[in-house]
Amino acid sequence: MPAIGLGTGGSSASSAEQMIPLLLDAIAAGYRHIDTAALYGTEEFVGRAVAEAVDRGLVKSRDELFITSKLCCTDTHHDLVLPAIQESLRYFESLMIDERKEAGTHDLWLDCMSEEHSQDGSSRHWNWWRMIFSNRKLGLQYVDLYLIHWPVRIKMDGNNSMTMMTFDIKETWEAMEDCCRLGLAKSIGVSNFSCAKLSKILEIATIPPAVNQVELNVAWQQRKLVEFCKEKTIHVSAFSPLGAYGYFWGTHAVMDSPVLEDIAAAKNKTKAQVALRWIYEQGVSPIVRSFNKERMKENIQIFDWELTDEEVHKIEQQIPQNRACTGKEFVCPDGQYKSLEQLWDGEI
């Protein structure tokens, strides 16, 4: 997994004409990891950018790029995981069925693609999630990493209403392992999982999660989780490494930090570079979201210098800690998680 990646969630670029040139700029600048998700509505753009990057000679082959995508919360059910990754990849259905005949999962595949599961439209509508379902097509034969986006299961109805269902870790993970065994995902993992939920997966997994992608930055350092993952050989990837600065749910705690400002001035670096370097020194892979050409270049210029012990101490001791991406939308009185404490298993 590359040391730094480019995230595509929350981008203001909403069309292929806007997004694909930005992704090509990132690849030309040196990014080799692109992070997308069914939720983001950017999978098609990423797939087209990958193909164009190969055509232009920016990379020799698709294998030089590391593509991460994520399972949507409406598909966190054993019988929906395989159809979801297939929809993201847009493989030829006949090829998929042939492979599943060989793997002994043909009947399951046909069941999953039945009218009841995939054509009722129930998972196609829910206010700000609505956009995601028309663009779930990477046009690739596999993803390098496929993650469960949230430990949550949502059911939609035709009236744009949402019902929080019970998320079954065991059955969902079993289907994720099938994605790996069938070659649709080279590696599998999770996102937004607590130590407690990771432990539950590890108890039953045949293929353990390779990655846990979580909110992590100098203002939410997740030390307990990082240590747990190191102990269990689960790599940590950090979304919102700059605090999702400028996004509706983000925080200014990173980019407005006086601690980072002082360190950046002393080292002749940007605050973003200092924040990203600290993450890198924790053994964590940041996923940055910037489509400004100059900032894209600056954000990957973090590998030929180091923070001093004193600077690290200031970052780890002087910056207040708060989670910005709480997942409060998944908490409800009648749902599986009745409080944020339950959603995060007290790790808040």
C-alpha angles and dihedrals in degrees: 000000000000116000093242133023140193117241122212101191118114094012117158088219101098103170138057090246090058103036105040096059089049091052091048089051089053093050090048089051091056107268112144101171119070119184121205138152141195086251094058098056090223103105094101092050091050092050093049092046090052091052092047092047089057092046091051093047094243085131128013095230143352088261090072089067127072112215123193124190133170140225113246121238090243089062101048093119127102094245095046103049098079094047089048095055090043089053090050093049097039093212117177105273094223091057091048092052092047090053092048091051088057091046093048095242099103096116092049090050093052090047091051091051093049123123091254095056106035112016106048092089092224093128094048101079135060120121108263093011091059096090095059102072102063096058104045097127123106094172090222132126093228144357121231092223131017119190136190097240097210134357087246138105121208129186120200130200131201092265094066091254124139130219120194108225130190113277110221108205095190099052094041093050091049089058091047088055088053089057088055096045091050092053095245091119124026091205135011133207147141142260130214093012123149124220089259093054092045089053090055091054093047090054092061106022124118088183109034120217111273096200141022111199111201142157104277132159140128089285094050106030101171094206095168092050094046092051092047092051093048089052091051094041092243112145116228121222119191124221118190092025088166094043096263085279109201097017122116094248097034133106135233090212093103105041094037094047112130088205091060091042092057094046093046092051092049093050097038090240134123121260088244091055092051091048092049093045091054090053092048091051089056089061090251126131113228121215106210125198112205127124097183106113096223095045091047089057093044092051093061094046093090104099107079100059138046142217116244121240089252092053092049090050091053092050093048098042107032106043115086115237124231135148113236101184099058101165089227090153088071094056119092137147094248098039136089090265114049094175141018087251089062094045092052096031090238093307096124 
